[in-house]
Amino acid sequence: MTDAEDRTVREFLVPDLGEGLLDATVVAWLVAPGDTVAVNQPLCVLETAKAEVEIPSPYAGTVVERRGEPGQTLPVGTPLILVDTGAPTATGRAPDPVPVEVAGAVPGTAVDAQGADRTGADRTGVDSGPVLVGYGTGTGTGTGAGVGAGADTGRRAVRRRPAPRRTQSAAPTDTGRPRAKPPVRHLARTLGVDLAALGAGSGPEGTITRADVHAAAASPTTGAAGGGGSASGTRSIPVRGIRARTAAHMERARREIPDAHCSLTVDFSRLLALRDRLRARDAGSAATPFALLLRLLTLTLREHPRLNATYVQDGPEVRTYDAVHLGIGTATPRGLVVPVVRDAQDLSTVRLARELARLADGARTGALTPRELTGSTFTVSNFGALGLDEGVPVVNHPEAAILGVGSIRPRPHVVDGDRLVVRPTAKLTCAFDHRVCDGAEAAAFLTALGALVEDPDTLLLSL
């Protein structure tokens, strides 16, 4: 290749897709070497600790080389793909990349096409650790400064936007690559299914669907990726992306936080009656029992600020927060993620309920930004939504406490000291950092929350 030809090849680096994320995993390539690409055409799908993101091309030209195979994790700032634009400049200097929109990144953050942060000011806020997947769930948070960078006017900057719901399927290539959408490829890798062995799928133009993958995983005659399981029926499932970061985060939480827990069985009769009255006034009311519980939770945390806090090793000291940023565990096809209701203490019950619905839908479709998945100061694990009556959640490092909510079911319940009745009850469990508060303070918090649930009308006394 001559010098002139060499200058036509542009190197596109793995962009920084979130606040302080250090790497990303290649989920699927949407182009192959030799393909012609246009500006903003999707090149591949990358998975971070927060979301799956389609990466658009900042260049128009021909794909020369791809770096990283599906399943491989690449550090931010390393080469991702090489594109021959066929247009060297007179000085031999590579032209600036065309501004592109990176779906799924932080809104209001300026970045160049190589992913460099160009905001011109440091960002402060919580650390963007991984979410917790499992019995105790939450978003990794912190109290240190976020990653920032100085202004750089030498490159063009673009503004990121939230990820839209993706409907485009992966384009087929001349190499015979199976047709399948990125989420389907991710599912196939998780289940150990070799897409190439399936042939044409049941979707439009032979696209392989999720149903095809599930059917193949259940069939003993279908070859699994990596040569299949052993004769004993075992299967190796790689732990990458969210789940790998989750494992590390859970280990850290258990290693660093001396946690304890307390539980309380609460009568939800009056809270459900309040829900019914709201629905009678507005049939479309989004005020669910869970939304009402969270509204009462924010009020309780105001009176018990040490539960909305974190333990800081330097000092040491306990740092409390005026704002209540609630992390809510949400089940998604990619695992459990924790969207954050920011400034929940300022939201009315109706606004809180609507925000919960919006975040839950965005989490399931992968349309939330990293900012919407980080920054919680108190986490709620609603394992009752999974049909569980009780459990002990793991404190979400570095928060001071987490609330576990069991299922609301009719159960025998003693009232008036000695009268046995059937009431809709649920068990609330608070796991807490024993360095931040002791058992008496955690018990006072849980008792106050339970009292509000059992008699929500007492809120009128504080108005």
C-alpha positions, 0 to 999 in steps of 0.5 A: 500500500502506498503512502497516499493509499495508507492515508485514506484508511481511517481508524475508528476507536472504541468510544466511551459510551458512558460515565467512566466505562473502561471497555465494551464487549462486541455483541455482533458485527453488522458489516464485514471487510469489503462492505461499503458503508455510509456515514451513520450506518450501523457498524456493530453492536457493543455491550457495556455494563449499562446497555447494548448500543449500535455504533454508527460509522463516522466515515463513508467508505469501504471496511478494511478490517474489523478488530474484535470478534463477537464476545471479545471485550475491547478497552475504550480508545483501542481500534474498533474498525478501519475504513478506507475513505478513498479521499486523502487530504492535500496535507496527508492529514486525516479529515475530521470524522463526520459528527454522528449520533451515538445511541444509548449514551449520556444526553447532554454530553459532547463527544467526538467520533472517537468517543472522547469527552469534549464537555469542557468541564469536569463532571461530578457525581456518582461512580458508574459501577455495574448493576447487581444481578441476582437476589439483591439487585442495584446499580453500582454507585459511588460518591467520587467525582465522575470522569471528565475532560478538558475542552478540545476544539480541535475535533468536531463534537456531537451530542449523544441521545437516548437509544431508540428502540431498535427494529433493524435486523442485521444485514446479511453478508456475502460470507453467508453470515446468518440473519439475526438481530443483535439481541437474538445473537446475544441470546444464542451466545447465552444459550450456547446455540450456533446460529450458523447451524440453524440455517434459515430462520422463521422470520422475514427473509429467513431471519432467525428469531428468538423462538428459533433460538429457544427451540434450538436450545431445547433440541438435543440434535442442534449443535451448540457454540463451542462444540456443545456440552460434555457427555454429562450434559454440562454447558459453559456459559461465558460471563461477560458484560453486565453479568461479569461486572455484576459478579465483581460488584457483588463480591465487593459489596460482600467483602467491604460492607458488614451488613445486617438486616431486619424484617417487618410484616406489614398490613397493606389493607389501607394502602390498597384501599387508597389505590382503589379510591384513586382508580375510582377517580381516574381509571387510568391512574398509574398509582400502583401499590408499589408506587405508593410504597415508594412515595411513603419510602421517600418521606420516611428516608427524610426522617431517617437520613442515615439510611440514605447515605454512604460510608466513606473510608477516607476520614472515615465519615458517613455522608448523607444525601438530601436528594433521594435517588431510588434505584429500582430492580427491573427484570429485562432480557439482558438480566436485571438492571436498575434504573434510577428515579432521580430526586424522588423526594420531589415527585408527587405520587402520580409523577413517581408512578409515571416515571416508574413506568417509563423507566421500566419500559426503557429498561426492558427495551434497552433505551435507557442512558447510562445516567438513568442507570447510575447514581442511586442513593437507596435501592429497592429490590421488589422480589415480590414481583417475581412471586417471592414472599421474602428474601434478604437483599444485598446492600448495593455498594456503596449505599448504606441500605436496601429495601426488599419488598415481598409479595402482597398476599392474603395471609392470617394476621393478628389485629387488636392484640388477639383477633386473627383475621385474613389481611393482604400483608407483605414482608419488608426487609431492610439490609443495612451497612452496620458501619453507618447505622445500628440495628436500633436506627434501622428498626426505627426506619422500618417501623416508621415505613410500616406505620405509614403503609398501615395508615397512609392517612397519617400523611395529612398530619404533615401537610 
